Amino acid sequence: MKIDCCLILCAGLGTRMGPIGKILPKSLWPLFEKKILDLQISFAKSLGIEKIYINAHHCYEQIKDFIDLYNSKNTIKVKFLHEPTLLGSGGGVHNLAALEKYQGKLLYVAGDQFYLFDKKYLETAYNLLTENEAVLFGLNVNNSDLYNRLIVENGLLKRIEKPNQTSPLTFSGMGLIELKKLKPCPGESSFFDTVANFKEKNIYIITPKESEYWDFGTSKNYFDSCFRLLEVKDSRFLEFCIKEGIFEKSYGTYLGKNLINLSKKRVENPKDNKAIVIDYQGDLLEIQHPGIYLNDISERLSC
């Protein structure tokens, strides 16, 4: 199995990350001593992928600086795709496909989440690309109010329905795409119109068993997932994170029951509010309410 390239989607506007998301792109939020994007790149490399693309729009300068620094320290270089105008989830794929001359197998990964499962499912998906334009990884979720529902028949995606009261099967944000089977479509487009058009092509759905899904796509999910990482014991993602060194440094980092301090400065939590301090430049930060803190910005969360 050789996956030719990977696209890590980082071109969102960060609107679900609250006031901090306006100045800090989601992919650069820290997972303790690493960035989310650090781990996404490492995940792609762990699959033997040597061509890794990252697209960006909102706060793209910060992402480009991160990639430039990363490339200066690593043999496998990451390719930066700036989108001056948002191309959408489909347009981003076609932008990359044009550079690759619509050849090769592409791993499509949402930049704000991690879906981990046995590699045999990825190998099955890879083999299914001979008969299908794309193979997407489905995800069973309990929160049926938030996720669109995939309707699958004989393994093929037939339609997408709005959230309902049943526990839905939804798209995880991860899939394999056979680029040579795509019809070129420059400019903005949606994923299910120009890449995984199930109305006209065969789009296969695989739902791995015994999988782990970690979502950092909203400020609340980021908050909950960081604290959850400190609580889980037997976890594929925790094992991966430890291997990647997210807990290696000790400077100013306090991991407590209610406080994760990732700044180098002193932080006090007199009322024992549950909080994450991403960074702080002053002398002393006193936690006033539960939430996420970045310098003089705070995202209040009910915990």
Summary of the structure (lengths in Angstrom):
residues: 303
radius of gyration: 19.7
end to end distance: 43.6
largest distance: 60.8
contacts: 961
relative contact order: 0.16
helix: 27%
strand: 30%
